[in-house]
Amino acid sequence: MDTSSCTVQFCRNDLEKSRLQQGKCPVRDCSAPLGKAPFRKSKGQMLKLPFCPEHGLRIHKSGFVYYNGPGGEALITAAKRNLMFHAQYCIDNFVRKSNKAESHRLCYESSEDALTFNVFAELLSTGNELKKLLRRICNGSPTDIPQLYLWGQRVDLDTPVSPYNPLCTARRLLREDRLPYPTEPDIMLVVPNKVLICIEAKFGSKNPIAEERKVPQDQKPKSKTELIDKYCYRNSIIRWNDIFTFDRMPVRFHEQLFRNIVFAASIAEVAGIEKWYVVNLRSQHVMNLKKGRAESMPVVRNVRSVLTHAYKNRFVHLTWEELYDICVRDNPHLHNLAWYMKNKTLNCQRAFNIF
């Protein structure tokens, strides 16, 4: 049996990490016999993993996935269980749509996309909280309420999503429009003609580092040399040497953050926006737990080392915990979001240092 009718979302007090380590359903006191559910690995290999039909969880080595069975409707049911806020809007606009890569992963406990949608869509519903975040990143100005874009699509909760045309233009000019997975800023905050902020959100994963290896032509380059060649030397949109300096290359060259900076500068140029910023958003709790590993490594010094003096402060590091303090803690209208962030789990344990 690999189907379940469970529609419950499980949070910190519902789960026990030790049960997961024993190969059991991580839900406290669960005694249901486990079945098997299919799992397709990234290279196409099909596996069968333990599955709890009572709680609708496919059990992985370090966490779980909401799983209600095979097929599209079951996937939608599972995704909704991981979407605490404005779930139907997310389903209608992003799940199984061409504008969102890997939307099937929204049902993963560790999904950065589900976390991103839950937090930012709910912040959008209050309006002023996104303005607070904007002012924090931009050191006090502007005072406008920004437009919210998730994965390149305008989100306003009242109308269907629509693409951000300057991003589409930048992709075309940087020869990414035909790639299967073009650069897709997780979050953009836009004040037309004034500010563009691109946010690269991380949850449990690390910031990818450039690797000296060749990749197929339909993929983005991975090596430092090819990244710089494609996004700087062959970039017809920006004056790259005003922004970057490669005299002293860091050992750890953060390729994804580098592309975000290139795209932020390029999109701003296309859109006629005065200032742009790139933010790396990570969990302080995860960094503490994984101290000494790639997920915890500092990024600001490395990233800013390839930026000229005038642009060093355009790269900002922020934690989800700091975002909570800025936007959520003191707003009584966001008590449900506060509860979510306090009780959200990663690998069946606390996800954030929020109490």
C-alpha positions, 0 to 999 in steps of 0.5 A, spaced: 500 500 500 503 506 497 497 511 498 494 515 504 488 519 506 492 523 511 492 531 510 495 533 517 502 537 517 507 535 522 511 540 526 516 540 532 512 537 537 509 532 533 516 528 531 522 524 534 528 524 530 530 518 534 525 514 531 527 516 524 534 513 526 531 507 527 527 506 521 520 508 524 515 513 522 518 519 525 511 521 528 511 520 536 507 514 538 506 511 531 505 504 531 503 503 524 506 498 519 510 501 514 509 499 507 514 502 501 513 508 496 517 509 490 522 515 490 526 517 483 533 519 484 536 525 480 539 520 475 533 516 474 534 510 478 527 508 482 528 506 489 522 504 494 523 507 501 519 506 507 512 509 507 507 510 513 500 510 510 497 512 517 501 519 516 502 519 509 510 520 510 515 517 505 521 516 510 528 518 508 535 517 511 535 524 514 527 527 514 521 525 510 516 527 504 509 528 505 506 523 500 499 521 499 500 516 493 502 516 485 499 521 481 497 529 480 492 529 485 496 526 490 502 530 489 497 536 490 494 534 496 501 532 499 504 539 497 498 543 501 500 539 507 507 543 507 504 550 505 501 553 511 499 559 508 495 561 501 496 554 499 491 554 493 494 560 490 501 556 490 498 550 487 494 554 482 500 558 480 506 554 481 505 546 482 506 542 475 507 549 471 513 551 467 514 557 471 517 553 477 522 548 476 522 542 481 515 544 484 514 536 486 519 538 491 514 542 495 512 536 499 519 535 502 520 537 509 526 540 507 523 544 501 526 551 501 521 553 496 515 551 501 519 555 506 520 561 502 513 561 499 510 560 506 514 566 509 514 571 504 507 570 501 504 571 508 509 577 509 506 580 503 499 579 506 501 585 511 504 589 506 508 593 511 513 588 513 516 587 506 517 594 507 521 593 513 525 588 510 527 592 504 529 598 509 533 593 513 537 591 506 538 598 503 540 601 510 534 605 511 531 607 504 526 607 500 520 607 504 515 604 498 512 597 499 516 593 494 513 588 489 514 581 491 516 576 485 518 568 487 522 564 482 521 570 477 513 571 477 509 577 480 505 575 486 500 579 489 495 573 492 489 577 488 491 575 481 495 570 477 502 570 477 506 574 471 513 574 469 518 579 470 520 582 463 526 585 465 528 578 468 526 575 461 530 580 457 536 579 461 536 571 461 535 572 453 541 577 453 545 572 457 544 566 453 540 563 458 533 563 455 533 556 452 537 553 458 532 547 461 534 551 468 535 558 467 538 562 473 531 563 477 532 568 483 528 565 489 525 572 491 525 579 488 523 585 492 522 590 486 521 598 487 520 600 480 525 605 478 529 605 485 531 598 488 531 591 486 533 586 491 535 578 489 534 573 495 538 567 494 534 563 500 537 557 503 534 552 508 538 546 509 543 546 503 549 549 502 551 555 497 554 551 491 562 552 490 565 553 483 568 546 480 573 545 475 569 541 471 566 541 464 558 541 463 554 539 457 552 545 453 545 546 455 547 547 463 550 553 466 558 553 467 561 550 473 568 553 473 571 559 475 574 561 468 567 559 464 563 563 469 567 569 469 567 568 461 560 567 460 557 572 465 562 578 465 567 578 459 561 576 454 556 580 458 553 586 453 548 589 459 553 591 464 560 594 465 562 588 469 569 591 471 565 597 475 562 591 479 567 586 479 575 585 480 578 578 479 585 580 481 585 576 488 580 570 487 578 567 493 579 559 494 571 558 495 568 562 489 560 561 490 558 560 483 550 561 485 551 567 488 556 570 483 550 569 478 545 572 482 550 578 483 550 578 475 543 578 474 541 583 479 546 588 476 543 586 469 536 586 471 537 593 474 540 595 468 534 593 463 529 595 468 532 602 469 533 601 476 537 605 480 540 600 486 540 593 486 542 588 492 543 581 493 542 577 499 544 570 501 538 568 506 540 562 511 538 559 517 543 561 523 541 554 527 543 550 521 549 554 521 550 552 528 549 545 528 553 544 522 559 548 524 565 547 520 562 544 514 560 547 508 553 549 510 556 553 515 562 557 512 562 564 512 560 567 505 561 575 506 568 576 505 569 571 499 563 574 495 565 581 497 573 579 495 571 579 488 567 586 488 570 593 487 569 597 493 563 601 490 559 595 490 561 591 496 555 593 500 551 590 495 552 583 497 548 582 504 548 576 509 541 575 512 538 569 517 531 567 517 532 568 525 534 576 523 528 576 518 523 574 524 526 579 528 525 584 523 518 582 520 514 577 524 516 578 532 512 584 533 506 584 529 500 581 532 497 580 525 503 575 524 502 570 530 500 564 525 507 565 521 510 566 528 508 559 530 510 556 524 517 559 524 518 557 531 515 550 530 518 548 523 522 542 522 528 540 518 530 533 519 525 532 524 528 537 529 528 545 530 529 549 524 531 556 527 533 559 533 526 562 535 523 561 541 
